Amino acid sequence: MSQNILGVTLLKVYRLSSLASLKLNNSRLLKVVSKSSNERDLILQNEHRLRGSGALIRKD
């Protein structure tokens, strides 16, 4: 389910939880580092594309 947003470069993606610490059917948190705050805002503006996917985005 890969979606491309033009003009966005992700520098790093970190997993913030381990599989061992998860209960059944829980999600794993990811920290995503973008190139700039403008790119972060562009990602947040396109979060509507994720409806129904089970993925959630929050600004840090």
N, C-alpha and C positions, 0 to 999 in steps of 0.2 A: 504494500500500500504506500509506495513512495510517491510523494507529491513534490513537484518542483515549484519554487517561487523565484522568479527571475530577480537577479540582483542581490541574492542572499548567499553568503558564504559562512558555513559553520566551521569555526576553528577547532572546537573540541566538544566532545560529548562524554560525560561521566555518569556511571551508574552510582547512585547514592545508597543503594541497599544491596545486600547479598541474597542469593537464592536460599541460603541456610536460614536467614532471619524471616523469611516470608511464611505466612500462613497460606493455606490453599485459596486460590482465586484472588489473591491480592496483586496489585500492580507494583512494578518496580519504578522508583523515581529516577529521572534522568536530569542532569544539569547540562544545559546546552549553552555554549559560549559562541556568540556571533561576533562578526568583525567590528560592528559599530552599533551604537544605540539606534540609529536610523534603520538598520537591518532588523534589530529586535522589534522595533515598532511595526515594520512591514510584516513580520511573522505574526505578531499579535493581531494585526488587521485582517489576516487571512485565516484566523482560527475557525471561522465558520465552515471551512472546508473539512474540518475534522468531525462534524456532527455525525453521530451514529457509529463512530469508529472506536469509542471507548477511551480515546486519548484526550487529555485535558492540558491546557496551557495556562500558566500563571506567571505574571511579571514578578521578578525578584527585586 
